[in-house]
Amino acid sequence: MRPLCLLLLSLLASAPASARITESHGYAQFGTLKYPSHFSHLDWVDPEAPKGGSLRLMALGTFDTLNPYSFKGTSPSATADFLQYGITELNEPLMVGSGVYDPSGDEPASSYGLIAKTIEYNETRSWVVFNLHPSARFHDGKPITARDVAFSYRLLSEEGHPQYRTELSEVQRVDVLGRHRIRFVFKRSGNPLLILRLGELPVLPRHYWKSRDFKATTFEPPLGSGPYRIVQVQPGRRLVFERVKDWWGAKLPINRGKYNFDRVEVDFYRDSGVAFEAFKAGQFDVYIEHQAKNWASGYHFPAVQTGQVIRAEIPHRIPTQTQALFMNTRRSVFADPRVREALGLMFDFEWTNRTLFYGAYRRAESHYPNSEFSATGKPDGKEWLLLSKHRQQLPERLFHEPFPIPRTDGRGIPRETLRRALALLGEAGWKLSGQQLVDAGGQPLRFEILLVNPSLERILQPYSENLANLGIEVRLRTVDRAQYKQRLDHFDYDMILLTLPQTLSPGLEQWSYFHSSQATVKGGKNYAGIANPVVDSLLESLLAAQTREQQIAAARALDRVLLWQHYSIPNWYINHHRLAYRNRFAFVTTPPYTLGLRAWWLKSTENDR
């Protein structure tokens, strides 16, 4: 027997990597999971937090559909800050921790089973199997099966928002292996991030959607499976959620201590000033502040002074979203990178921060502020090796100096910066004719900055005036949200100020933002119209990263190339939450990677209204 056992062990040890299978309660893109298979709850929650009471919230904007997955319309989760609340119209995914549905909070690139009890994958990551919880149920009591998962994959790929076609494009086929077992086979191996993203796949009920038009807008609350269900809808104005008393997932370790309120009410406001006055009057409980001026001077009302409202700045380590002025390179006026660089030189952040923001912000010098993915300093190590493959296609300065972010002393654009901008424009063929910059055909250099938030006009007006000093005519135009979305979906704009959400583990969303294949996809997110083979290659390297070090190097190389091509003008960011809330709530702590409102509870339900 002993020789036979030794032979079997030898065969197992020599088995190809693709034959070695891991089964786990979770998945870490790199390294190991923080929480073992027998964990009872997350460290930043109170597993015995009391249930009950109500939470009143606000959302800025409006909604015209409750389907968050279609191309048409704006759903509640697409409005500002809604995802921070942790109570949404989104369907539960297979796993949680890495996506927007329920970030784990204390790990950068890990997820744990939700609808999926366990996952299996081989060492080359050429496939993944999700084993579903047999107890998982939709709100109508019907079980969640592998057929629902396969249906969700096909529906989102074929009829969902274009982003899903991009995110799911690396899947070769889907195999239903049993009632609670499904396998995704990939087009290529060696992409550890793809498993993480597939775990974020929302699971939609096949029996509900097969007889409905998935592409249509709707105010009928779709069937879900999460801790809350929508019980009241005032189209565009108000939503009321109620906790599902017999929710199937309540006792899972990943959910213990969360979703403690019996009722969550959300009122939608079109104007931030009106919303803040409503908060001061006690109409809702939590206000996430985005205006530096208001944060500096607007919180002297009695409830703050008596301690009924707590005003807090809470540090975090969340990679800050990319906020910038994006230039639509599909327009001829922005086709030349020298023109784009000149326009960037004329944005005076220091003056804006001192005069308008009370010094509250930091200048964004990267597409990934507040993270280790920022391309600071000069390239070296693995990043330099990635960039050196494309040396002939990149400016030589990129290899020898940090990206030269424009700076001023806060008192206006220096004369040498003006001269530099004019020189760049001259090299690109633009010359002064009287008070205007014109091209060889006498056409003036003019463009429009499309906005959706009227408060941005006072911030960008000085930038417009700086450009006017060069002979550039700029128009600020603010439109309503419906028109803004329509124009963005069809790339019908010159320049826009917007934000790109960033993740703790950059991957497929970067493809959506920057890959050439996305430059013509209507409804896509390649807002600058980037079609650059070097960027495409670096995106391939980012998605193929096998270690955290490789991922960091690829992200920094990508960031550096994007900066040196001047596709956008980086704006500003903060590295903490600015939060005001009624002094009637309790929580353990705020984790580094999420605000964690889903783990708050009411101090006493007796005082709840």
PyMOL commands that set and color helices and strands:
alter all, ss='L'
color gray80, all
select helices_A, chain A and resi 2-13+17-19+76-78+82-85+146-159+162-167+192-199+206-209+272-280+292-297+302-305+332-334+337-345+349-355+381-388+391-393+396-399+415-427+456-468+481-489+508-514+516-518+533-543+548-565+597-599+605-607
alter helices_A, ss='H'
color red, helices_A
select strands_A, chain A and resi 21-24+26-28+54-60+95-96+110-113+116-122+127-132+171-178+181-186+228-234+238-243+263-269+286-288+309-315+322-327+362-363+431-433+436-438+446-451+473-478+495-500+568-570+572-573+576-582+585-586+601-602
alter strands_A, ss='S'
color yellow, strands_A
deselect
rebuild
show_as cartoon
